[in-house]
């Protein structure tokens, strides 16, 4: 799947060695963006000690497949369940991430007995790469169709032969699986998501106190933390050029989000962070990873208006944008499960795979 040349590896190390460092400010670490000392430390490790070849071999050992879906290559991982007749489930990650975030969760769901669970709860797990993320090529057209959710339904239903399947998603992936549920309700047994789309319309006068409080938090978050999102929606190619040319800049962009959007940054090992950054670097994918933001901002993807399949919402306290009240989710989704987690953040599948696997399993157990 991956075959990085020695020349490309040498080029990365040379660029890292020649990093031109930004002038430091007299501010507390992380107060105005990525901490310079932490970035210098990781850049030094990336340049001199980090062993890409070991991680490349591990990635290539994953159960990867590529399906031709209407002339578009769709990359996915497939984890067959430890028992026959298991329900299939699609897992979708968000930004700035990749399929790597989901491998531990996929193993827990497909082989629960390895983690003290019951074989009867096993799923056959499909982890498709978002188009334009890492090894997956971008969709040929900005406006589509086929949109990402169309490609994933064709993969699950037409290529893999699953008449009905479940889906889980976070962040960008939550939007795509929500569109799956909206567009193909007869094929979806249920959705499990870590955030929900805002209602297409609502009267602020009719909101509950919890909903008003959530919107106030959400607006403050956009003012203080949402700059990345605005840039990626409006002028992504300007930003993409700098990040595609500078590995230290790319790492800073990715690193900040893992630090700010988690409640325990130490959960992420240096090797995990650098492998994610290396995937983006060697596949030159940061530019195309911005496309979902631009496409949503330009209304080039179908809006999420009503999702009638049974839906579970799990909220992790350090995730972005505030905690959506149950009533807020119920305005758009047929919500049948609502869980507030005790810990975890935006990258929950990696930060808290046990909590997430338990919630997914408990929800779909009710739908059998």
N, C-alpha and C positions, 0 to 999 in steps of 0.2 A: 504493500500500500504506500509506504513512504520510502524514498530512496534519496536522501540528501547527499549530494556529492561532497567530496573532500574540499573542493574549491569553495563551495557555498559555506561550509563550516569554517574554513579559514577566513573567508570574507567577514562572517559574523564576528569572529574573534578579533579581527583587525579593526572593525568598526567600533567594537566595545573598547578596545585598547586606546583608540583615538577619540574617545568621547570628549566633547566640549561641554563642560559642566556649567549649568546656569549659576549666575551670581546669587549667593545666599542672601536671605533676608533675616532680620532680627525678630523671628517669630518662633513660637513653640513648635516642636515637631508635629507634622500633619495638619497644622492649623490653616495653612494656605495651600495645601496640596501635598503631593508625595514628599515624604521626609527625605532630604538630601543624603543624610548619613545612611539610612536604610537602602536607598537606591544605590549609592556607591558600593556598599557591601555586596549587594546582590549582583551588580554589574561585574565586580571583581571576581565573584564566584563563577558567574556565567562565562567569563572570558577564560579563566585559568583552570578550574577544577570540575565544573559541571560536566557530566559525561552524557552527551546527547545520544551517543551510539547505544548505550544501555537502554535508554528510554525509547529510542526509535525501535529497537528490537521488541520491547514490551508492547508498544503500540501495534506493531506488525503481527504480534502473536494474538491480538484480540480477534474475536469471531466476526471479521469484517466481510461485507458483501457489497456489491454494486448492482443495482437493478436499472435496466433501461425502461424508463417510464415515459412513453410518448416521445422518445428521442432525447430525453434528459436523464443523465446519470444521477441516480439517487444512492448515496452511500448510507449504509446502516450496519449496526451490530445486531447479531441475533444470539440470544441466550435461551437455549431450549430448556424447558422446565424439567425438573427431576421426576415428574410423573406424566403419564399420558393423559390427554384430554384437558390439559390446563388452559385457562383463559388467556388469550393473548392481550398484551398491553403495550402501548407505545409510550415511550418516555421522551420528553422534549426539554432541552436545556434553554437557558437564556444567554444574555450578553453580560460581560465579556468572557465567554466560556466555550466549551466544546463538549463533544461526546465523552471526554475523559472524566468530566464531573460526575457522570451517571454510571460509570462502570461498577463501582462498589454497590450502589443501589440495585443495579440490574442483577448482580450476583445474588444479593439477599433475596430478591423477589423470585428469582428462578430456582434457587436452591435454599429455601428457608431452613431446612434441617441442618445446614452447616452452621446456622446461627441460633440454634435452639428452637426453631419454629417447626410447624407441621408441614409435611410434604403435600397434604391436601390443599394448602394455601398457595402452592407454587403457580407462577405465571410463566408463559413463554414471552420473553421480553424482547421488544424491538426498539432500538435506539437509533433513529434516523438523524443524520447530521442536518442542521439547518443549511439551506442552500447558501453557498458563499462563505461558510464557516469551515476553516481548516481544509480538510481533504475534499469537501463537497463543492462542485462547481456552482456558480450562481445561476439563477434562472435567466433565460435569454432575454426576457422582456421585463421592464420595470412594472408595467401595468398588468401583465398577465392577461387572461389565464394561460396555463394553469398557475394558480397561486400555490404557496407552500402547502396549505392544508389539502388542496386538490391532489398534489403529488403524493402526500402521505396517505390519503385514502386509497389512491390507486395502488400504492405499494402494499398496503395492508390487505385490501380487498381483492384487487385484481391479480397482483403479482404473487402474494403469499397465500392467498386463498382463504383469508379469515372472513367469514360472513359477518360476525359481530366481534368487536374488540373493545377494550378499554383504553383510556388515554390519561396521561398525567403530564403536566407542564408547569414551568415557572417562567416568569418574566416574558420575553419574546415568545418562548415556547407555550406559555399559558394562553397567549393570544391566538396562536395557531391551532391549538387543540380546541379552544373555544369555537373557532370558526369551523373546525371539524364537526363538533356537536351541532352547530347551527345548520351546516350545509348537508350533513349526512346523518340525521338523527336515527334512522332505522338501523344503521350499522354500528352505532356507538352504544355500548352497554352502560357507560357512565363516564364522567370526567372527574378527575382529581386535579385541582389546581392550587397554586400558592398565591395567586392574586386574580382578581376578576376585572373585567372591563367596566368602565363607568357606564351608567345608564345613558342611552342616547338622548333622552329628555327627562327633565324633572323640574318640579316647581320648588324652589328653595323654601317657600313659605310652608310647604307640606312636609319638610324633612323633620326627622326626629332629632332630639338633642344629641344623641350619639352620632348621627350622620353629620350634623353641623360641626361637631367637634372634630370628626375625622376630616372633613373638608378643610377646616382651618389648619390642621396639622399638615395635610397634604399640600396646601398652598405655601405654607412656610417652607416645607421641604423643597418645593420647586424653586423658591427664591434663593435658598441657601445651598442646595445640592444638585439642582437640576440643570446646571449649565452645560454639562456634557450632552444631555438629551436634546437641548435646544440646538446646539451646534451640529449634532449628528442628524437632526431633522432638517436643518435649514441649509448648512454649507458643509456637508460632510467631506467633499473631495478636497477642500482646502486643508482641513485637519488631516485627512488620510495621507496626503503627500508627505507631511512631516513625519508621521508615525511609520510610514512605509520605508523611509530613508534612514531613520535613526532607531536602532534597537533599544538604546537607553530610553528614548522618548516613548517607544511602544511599551516597554516594561513599566515606565512610570504611569502611563495611562491605565494599564491593567492592574498594576499593583495598588494604586489608590483605591480602586473599587473593592478589591478584596479586603483591604484594611478597614475602610469606612463602612462597608455593607455587611460586615460580620460582627458577631459579638465576642468572638475569640479568634483573633488573627493568628494565634499560635497553632491553630488547627491546620493551617496551610504550611506544609514543609517547603523549604527552599526549592527542592527538586520539583515539587508539584507546580509551584508558581512559574518556575523557569521552563518547565515542559509546556505549560499552556502558552507562555510567551513565545517559545521556540516554534510551536505549531503555527501560531499566527505569523511569525517571521518567515519561516521557510516556505509556507504556502502563500505568502503575501496576501493574507486574507483580511487584514484590518479594514481595508476600504470596503470590501463587499459585505463585511459584517455590519456596516453602518446602514446598509440598504433598507432593512425593515423599518428603521426610524424615518428615513426619508420617504419611503412609500406610504407609511401611515400619515406622515405630516402632509403629504400631497393628496391624500385620500385615494391612493391607487390600489388599496386592498379593500375587500368588502368590510363594512362596519359590522361590529358585533351588536345586534339589536335584541335578540332573544334566543336563549339556549334552553331548550325544553328537556334535554336528557338529564337524568339524575346527576347532580354535581356535588362534590365535596370541596370545601375550601379549608385549607390549613394555613394558618398565619404564624410566621416565625418572627419573634419580637424585634430582631435587628434588621429585618428586611426593609426595603426602601418604601417611602411614600406614606407611611402610617398604616394603622390597622383598620381594615375595612369592616364596618359593623355587619352583622348578619343581614339586617334589613336592607343595607345598601346592595349586597350581593343578590338578594332576592328580587330586586327590581329588574334584573336582567336574566338571572339563572333560576332553574328549578333546583334550589339548594336543599339537600336532604341531610347534609352533615357539615358541621362547623366546628373547627378545632383551633384553639389558641395554644400554641406550643410553649413550653417553659423556657426554651433557649433555641438559638440558631438564627441564621440570617439568610441573605440573598442566595447563597450557594448551599442551600440546605441539604441537597443530595450528597454533598461531600462533607459538610460540617456535621450533620446529624442524620446519617443514613438509617440508623436504627429507628429513631423516632418517625422518620418519614415512611420507612417500609411498614412499620406497624400501623400507621394511619391509613395508608393505601390499602393494606391487606384487610383491615377492619371494615373499611368502607365497601370494598367490593365483595366481601363475604356477605354483606346484607343484600346484595343484588343477585346472588346466585339463585 
